[in-house]
Amino acid sequence: MATCLLGLFVSGALLGVHALADPPQGGDPEIVVMARRMQLIEVEYAVRGNWLVQCAPRQSTGSPAADRMICVLLAQCLREGQTGTKRAKACLNGRIHALAQGGTPEPAGPAPWQEAPPAGAMAPPGPVTTPSPSPALEIVVSAKRAELSSGLWDFTELTIHVSSTDRNAPPLADHWQACVSDGDREKALARALEFRRYWANDPVPHACRAWKVRRSGKSLTGTLSCTLPSGATFHGKLTGALDDESLEISRVKKFIGGGGRGKFATTTSELSGRRLGLCGAD
């Protein structure tokens, strides 16, 4: 049966953003401001069935990651059956509203590849801090070296983690800063590419964390692939751009369980970084 494309508009301005309370105690002010700007954006999109085939905000929120995440959230709503202008708008506004209320949703359940996680293994999202380097984390670079410039960098990451046990996952938000030294550029990029909202005591092996990244000019592309002893697989793709002053990365990592158990997980992330200046500068 032939299908047609419908051009639709979604506007968060109908939420009455001016009536929202002040940011909850402990919420990151920059995340709250960004989410509230997302509520005011009009989005023009086209659908085929419940698939999003075209999407573009009519103006920018001021954050490239937030601009991209609006379309990711809309695609998620449509795939869950929230089709039609009113239902899609309500779903999209509801998920953005969760970010506007502080950006700190409840922690997710156990990762689907953890058959029997030990008690207390899951750590809820904590305060925004710069992560320490992981000894298993690595970035494999081909062609030109993909590195961050030295200096103080400011990062914002918006993430959706959907699994077989949590199919209506709200967006998660992180904001942090990191000082990149001349001798730590490649490792700093690897740490930036690590999903910050990962599971505590994550049993994923080294091969499932190492992105293979290729840089051509300012463009970045990357893949990640591995198979666990159980037969479960991980596959990831990233695209983006990096220059001396900014970083923009879109990533999708998929887990498919082995043994025909129907377990799956998909983590989608939009990452933005900008260089603020020298480390320690006023």
C-alpha positions, 0 to 999 in steps of 0.5 A: 500500500502506498504511503504519503508524507505529511508535513506536521508541526509540533510546538512546545510553546503551548506548555506555558513555560513561563509558569514553570517553577524555579529549577529543583535543588540539585538540578544543573541550571544549564540543563534546565535552561536548555530544556526550557528552550527546547519547549519553545521550539517548533519542529517541522517533520514528515512521517511515513506510518510511524517512521520519522523520515524528515525532521528539522527544528525551525529555529535553534535552541542554542545547543546543537545537541539539544536540536538533534535530540528533539528529533530523536525524542520525536522519532521515539514517540512515533515508534511507540505509536504516538502518531498524529499531531496532538499525540506526538506533540503531547509525547514530545512535550512531556519528555522535554518537560522532564528535562526542564524539571531538573534533568535527573530522572530515576535510575534505569533497571539492570542492563539486559546483559547482566543475568544476575547483577549483585545487590547494590550494583546499580548506581543512580545518576549522581552529581555532575563530575568529571569522570576518571579515566577507565583503564579499559577505555580506548579510542582507535584512530585511523587516518588523521589524528582525532584530538581535542585541543588543549584547554578547558572544555565544556560538555553537554550530553543528552542520552536515551537508553531503551531496553527490553525492560524499560521501553519508555525511557525518558531522556537523561542529561549530563553537563561537565567540564574537563581540562585537556592537556597537551599530552592527554588529547587523545585520551580526553577524546576517548573519555568524552566518547564514553557514555557517561550514563553507564552501568556500575560494575559494567561487565562489558569487555574492552572490545565493546568499549573501544571505538574505531574512529576515522577523521577526514577534515573536520568530520568524524565517523566511527564504529564499535563491534563485539560479541560476548561469549553468550552470543550477544552482540554490541554494535555502535556507530557515531558521526560528528565533527571536531575542530579546535573550538567545538565537538559535535557527536551523534552515537547509537550503540545497540545490544542484542542478547544471545540465546534467543531470549529477546533481550535488547538495549539501545543507547542513543546520545547527542554530545556537544563540546566547546572550548572555553579557553585556557585551563584555570583562566578567569 
